[in-house]
Amino acid sequence: MAQRTTALLIDDDARLGTLVSEYLGKHEIEVSTAGDGTRGLAALRKSVPDLVLLDLMLPGMDGLEICKKIRGTSEWAGVPIIMLTAKGEDVDKVVGLEMGADDYLAKPFNPRELLARIRALLRRASPMPTPPRFRVGKLELDFAAREVSINGKRSTLTNYEFELLATLARAAGRVLSREHLLDTLKGHAEAFDRSIDVHIGKLRAKLEVDPREPRYIKTVRGVGYMLVRESE
């Protein structure tokens, strides 16, 4: 029997929690619920789900703060997050996505749409074999040869810089927290002499036309860094 997908719903609306749990349960998604941010984070510490459904407006800690905490914790940083909120203004959507949410669904919503978004998000988040090369714009990375080129011209990177760029490339389009990057790259000598921010700055200086307005390595304020995908 295939393993069921697990989801954590952090929302103070008990009725919605029951409806979502029952509907998704019929489609092989096992939902656990938490009525506030403190309980939600406690649930994450016990067991990391396949995805998080996160209400924006919560008592105490709001959804943006919880999203930031999830993205800032290495064990949880890669968990997909769909934000649920009664607010429909574009600014709320933008802030949520900038904080690291992967998708956004305004209440009230059709459970079928939620299910479709969950399935699409999990497909995107599923680990894929690392391709021999990664290319976006004029930037190309050859994993096997450990070479990076810009506009066909090879760029000389240190071992740590290459590993940092390769880590971002394998998760292209997803925000990785500083803590996640440090944890992934621990063991490299260069990891201890300078912060991730300094190494990102050095990478940008070598890869970006204008490091002050980066095209490839984006900063997500308060969360971490993301390497853009080809489609962006």
Number of C-alpha atoms within 10 A of each C-alpha: 3 5 7 12 17 19 22 23 26 28 25 17 13 12 10 13 18 13 12 19 19 14 16 20 15 9 11 13 20 18 22 18 21 20 17 23 23 14 13 20 17 11 17 15 11 8 11 16 19 20 22 26 24 28 28 25 17 19 13 10 13 15 26 23 14 22 25 21 19 25 27 20 17 18 15 19 24 20 17 24 26 24 23 25 21 13 15 12 9 9 10 15 21 12 12 24 20 18 24 31 27 18 17 23 21 16 12 11 12 10 13 11 11 18 16 10 16 22 13 11 17 15 11 12 17 9 10 10 7 11 10 10 15 18 15 18 14 13 19 19 21 15 17 9 9 13 15 23 17 18 11 10 11 13 16 13 17 11 12 15 18 18 18 19 20 19 17 20 23 16 19 20 19 22 27 26 27 21 18 20 20 17 14 14 17 12 10 12 10 16 17 11 8 9 12 22 13 11 17 19 15 14 20 20 14 16 23 18 13 11 17 10 11 14 17 22 22 17 17 16 11 15 23 23 23 23 23 20 16 12 7 8
